Amino acid sequence: MGGYDAMIRAVAEGFTEHDLSRARALMHDDVVFDWTRSMSDNRGVYRGYEAIQKLFQDFIEAWEHVNWQVVDVEEVGPDRLLVARVTLFQDRRDAEAALADGDLD
């Protein structure tokens, strides 16, 4: 991952902790998230921090728990990374139902 470790970790932790603010300082103004292969309703290309912040807010609103795990990073050009990740998440309604049933502490 080279010199990108801190940025990748900050973004991954931001999704997991529902707080992207630490990652902001590490993102270039013209940052791009390409989610065109996403299976979610958030499929698309997001350009600039404001668009990524909106994506982030829309994405995490639906989930009680999000765990964004980076599985591979590849440099695909100057100042460009391809970050492969696995996202594990739990729906808010499922978490509320499990809590009501006593399945979660």
C-alpha positions as CSV (number, residue, x, y, z in Angstrom):
1,M,0.0,0.0,0.0
2,G,3.0,2.2,0.2
3,G,2.3,5.7,1.6
4,Y,-1.5,5.3,1.4
5,D,-1.9,3.1,4.5
6,A,-3.2,5.9,6.7
7,M,-5.7,7.2,4.2
8,I,-7.1,3.7,3.4
9,R,-7.3,2.9,7.1
10,A,-9.0,6.2,7.9
11,V,-11.7,5.6,5.2
12,A,-12.2,2.0,6.2
13,E,-12.5,3.0,9.9
14,G,-14.8,5.9,8.9
15,F,-17.3,3.6,7.3
16,T,-17.0,1.1,10.3
17,E,-17.4,3.9,12.9
18,H,-19.9,6.0,10.9
19,D,-17.4,9.0,10.9
20,L,-15.6,10.0,7.8
21,S,-14.1,13.2,9.3
22,R,-10.5,11.8,9.9
23,A,-10.3,10.7,6.2
24,R,-11.2,14.1,4.9
25,A,-7.7,15.6,5.7
26,L,-6.2,12.7,3.6
27,M,-8.4,13.1,0.6
28,H,-7.5,15.2,-2.4
29,D,-10.2,17.7,-3.5
30,D,-10.8,15.8,-6.7
31,V,-11.0,12.4,-5.0
32,V,-13.1,9.8,-6.9
33,F,-15.0,6.8,-5.5
34,D,-16.1,4.5,-8.4
35,W,-18.9,2.4,-7.1
36,T,-20.2,1.4,-10.6
37,R,-19.9,-2.3,-9.7
38,S,-21.7,-1.9,-6.4
39,M,-24.8,-4.1,-5.8
40,S,-26.3,-1.3,-3.7
41,D,-28.7,1.5,-4.7
42,N,-25.6,3.7,-4.4
43,R,-24.1,2.5,-7.6
44,G,-22.2,5.2,-9.5
45,V,-19.2,7.4,-9.6
46,Y,-18.7,10.0,-6.9
47,R,-16.4,13.0,-7.6
48,G,-15.1,15.3,-4.9
49,Y,-15.4,15.2,-1.1
50,E,-18.9,16.6,-1.0
51,A,-20.3,13.8,-3.3
52,I,-18.4,11.2,-1.2
53,Q,-19.8,12.7,2.0
54,K,-23.3,12.4,0.6
55,L,-22.7,8.8,-0.5
56,F,-21.3,8.0,3.0
57,Q,-24.3,9.6,4.8
58,D,-26.8,7.8,2.5
59,F,-25.0,4.5,2.8
60,I,-24.6,4.4,6.6
61,E,-28.1,5.7,7.4
62,A,-29.5,2.3,6.4
63,W,-27.1,0.2,8.5
64,E,-26.7,-0.4,12.2
65,H,-23.3,-1.9,11.9
66,V,-20.8,-1.6,9.0
67,N,-17.5,-3.3,8.8
68,W,-15.4,-2.2,5.8
69,Q,-12.5,-4.6,5.3
70,V,-9.8,-3.9,2.8
71,V,-8.6,-7.1,1.2
72,D,-6.3,-5.7,-1.5
73,V,-4.8,-2.4,-2.8
74,E,-3.3,-1.9,-6.2
75,E,-1.6,1.2,-7.6
76,V,-3.2,1.6,-11.0
77,G,-1.5,4.9,-12.0
78,P,0.0,8.0,-10.7
79,D,-1.9,9.0,-7.6
80,R,-4.6,6.3,-8.3
81,L,-5.5,3.3,-6.2
82,L,-7.8,0.4,-6.7
83,V,-9.0,-0.7,-3.2
84,A,-10.7,-4.1,-3.1
85,R,-12.9,-4.5,0.0
86,V,-15.5,-6.6,1.6
87,T,-18.3,-4.9,3.5
88,L,-20.2,-6.6,6.2
89,F,-23.2,-4.9,7.5
90,Q,-26.4,-5.3,9.6
91,D,-29.7,-3.6,8.7
92,R,-31.1,-1.3,11.4
93,R,-34.4,-3.1,11.4
94,D,-32.7,-6.5,11.9
95,A,-30.7,-5.0,14.7
96,E,-33.8,-3.5,16.4
97,A,-35.6,-6.8,16.0
98,A,-32.7,-8.8,17.4
99,L,-32.4,-6.3,20.3
100,A,-36.2,-6.7,21.0
101,D,-35.8,-10.5,21.0
102,G,-32.8,-10.2,23.4
103,D,-30.3,-11.5,20.7
104,L,-28.0,-8.4,21.0
105,D,-26.5,-6.9,24.1
